[in-house]
């Protein structure tokens, strides 16, 4: 396997005894893991198994009940403020019929604007964009083959094209860690192939890819390691080992706590 550069020896993402809940319903239980820098980790698990919740803790949309989480040796909040994490959500909170171009949509990623914040719709990214910002946006658009559609309204795109724009928005942030929640959900085969090829190039360039996915063939082909999670860590290792029939069977039935224990964790 090709040797990829890393900034240092610290894990990209490290968790110890992590617990989290939504509305007092446990979603993560005693999660401990260490994900290396500069590699592609596929996170696989059943619906409701805590995959997106783990990313939610990293990006700050979900607060843990207990436990420790570090990004590159520091708290996620510090690394978010330093722009070390870029996130692509499964479902973007955007008004797709708002008349903003593909290029300007990608440009908003350069300013850390929240997708659900209506303020970004009243701002003109080009007014602020210096040459470095513009270069980053153009490079990201080229990476996902959307240069020719850069001036098209975002709402005029197909579902697969919108996914490619959202990936470009994440890439334009030039963060060393890319978090992706089901980036292939609902896309057409050409867009799926393009997204995976783009992520492969990013991984070869030294970026850390952490991707929630149900695409097992894609994980086998592209990931360096697979994290199996069903509220707790079921296993982590090489794709051929983690995606074997026996490990997937363990993943489907994994449960570590009784209902009474779960209620105590969430309380």
N, C-alpha and C positions, 0 to 999 in steps of 0.2 A: 504493500500500500504506500502511496506517495506520502512522504514526510511533509507535514504542514507546519508553518511557523506558529508559535504561541508567544504571548507577551511575557509570561512567567509561568511558574509551576503551580500557581493557585488554581483550584477548580473554577470553572466558569460558574457553576451553580452547586451549592452545597447546602443540604438540609439535615437537621438533627432533631428527631423527636417532634416533628411538625404535626400539629392538629389544626383543623379548620372546620367551620360549619356554616351553612346557610340556614337562617331562621331556625336555629337550634337543631338542625338536622346535620349530623356529621358527614363531611365529604372527604376529609383527609384524616388518617389515623396513624400516628407514630411513623411518619414518613421520614426516612433517613436515606440520603443518596449523595453521590458526588459525581457530577458530570464534567468531563474534561473540556478544556479549551480547544478550539480549532478543529473540533470534530462534529459530526452530525449524529444527534441522538433523536431517535424516533420514540415518542411516548404512545404506547398502545394500551387500550383497556376498554371495558364495556361502557356503554352510555351510563352516565351517572357514577362512573368509577373514580372521579376526582381529577381527571386529566386537565380539563380547563380550569378547575379550581386551583391546581398547582400553579398554572400560569397567572391566574388572578392574584395569588399571593405575591408573585414576582413583580407584577406591574402595579400593585397597590390597590386593586379593586376589591380585594378580599383580605381582611385582617386575620392573621392566625390567632387561635386561642392560646396556644403555647408552642414552644419549640423555637428553633433558631434557623434562619435562612440567610445565607450570604451569597453575594454575587462578586466574583473576583476578590474574595476575602473581605468584603465590606457589606454593609446593609444594603438591601435593594433600594431604599430611599436615596442613599448617597449615589449609587450608580445610576439611578434614573436621573438625578439632578445633573450628573456629569455626562449624560447622553450616551451611556454605555449599552443601553438596551433599546432595541427597536421591536415593536410588537405589531403583528398582523392578526386582527381578530377574524373569527369565523364569520360573523355577521357584523358588518360595518353599520354604525349608527349615523347614517347620512341621509339627507333628503336628496335622493337621486335626481329629482326633477329640478333642483336648484341650478340656475344657469352659470355653472362654473366649468372651466375647461379642464381637460385631462392634465395639462401642464400645471395649471394653478392648483389642482387637487394634490398633485405630487409635491408642489412647492410648500404646501401647508405643513408637510412633514419636517421641513427645515426649521420650523418655528415652534415645534412642540405643542401645537394647538390641539386641544381635545376635540375629537370628532363630534361629541354631543354638545359642545359649547357653541351657542348661536353667534358669539362674537366673531368667530373666524369667517362667517359668511359676509360680514361687513368690512372685512379687511382686504386690501389689495396686495397680495404677496409680491407682485413685481415691483412695487414701489420700494420695497425694502431689499429686494434681492440684489446682492452684490455678485460679482463674477463667480466667486466660489460657490455660492448657492445655485446659480444658474448652471454651472458645470455639473454639480452633483445631481441636479434634476435631469439634465440632458443625458448624463451617463446612466441614470436609473431607468429612464424611458427607453434608452437603447438596449439595456440589459433585458427588458421584457418585450422588446420588439413593438413599442408603441409610439415611436417617434412620428410616424406618418399620421397618427391620430391625435397628436398632442394638442391641437387647437379645437378638437371636437368636444361638445358638451358631454360631461361625464354621464348624464342620463341617457345619451344616445347609444351607449355601448351595450354589447351583449354581456351576459353573466360572466363568461370566461374573461372577456376583456376587462371588466370591472375588477375582477380578482387580480389580473395582471397589473392594473393601475395601483391597487392597494399594496401589492408587493413592491412596486416601484417607490411608492411613498415611504415604505419601511426602509428600502435600500438607500434612498436619498438621505436618510439620517446618518449613514455611514457609521453606525454603531458596530462594535465588535461582536455583539451577541444579537442574533435574530431569533425571536420567539414567534412561532407561527401556530395558530389554532385552526386545524383542518383547512389548510390553504387550497386543497383540491376539491372541497365540497361543492358540488353543483357546477363544476366546470366541464367544458367539452374536451374531448381527447387531445386536440392540438394544443389547447391552453394548458392542459395537465402536463403534457410532455415539455412544453416551454418552461413552465414553472419549475419542474424538477431539474431541467438542464440549467436553469438560472441558479438554483440553489446549489447545484453541484459545483458551478464555477465559483460561487461565493465561498463554499467550503474549501476549495482548492486554494483560494486567495488567503485563507487563514481565519475566516469568520467562523464563529460557533453557531451551529444550526440546532435549535431545539424545537421539534415539530410534533404536535399532536396529530395523529393520523389514524384512519381506519384502512389505509391502503397498505396491506401486508406485502404484496409483491413489490411495491415501491420501496418499502422499508428494507426488504431483503436485498434489493439491488443497490440502494444508495446509502443507507445508514451505516455508520461505524459501530453503533451499539443501539440496542433496544431496551427501553425501560418499560416493564410491565407493571401496571398499577391498577388496583381495584380498591380504592380508598387507602390501601397501604401498599407498599412495594412488594410485588410478588417475585420479581427477579430483574436482573440487569446483566446484560452480556452481549455477546456477538449475535447478530440477527439469526443465524442458522440454529443457534441453541435456544434463544428466547421464543422464536416463532415455530418451534416444533409442536407437534400435536399434543405432546404431554404437557408442555408449559402452557399452551393456550387453554387446555382443559383445566389446569390449576388456576389460571387467571379467571376463568368463568365462574368458579365456585369460591374464590378467595373471600374470606371473611374472618376477621380477627377478634371481634368483640360481640358480646351479647347485647340485647336491646337495653338492659339496665346499665351496662357499662357505657354504651353510646350516650344515654341520657346524662350520665355523670360528666362525660367529656364535654357535652354541649352546654351544660348548665353554667 
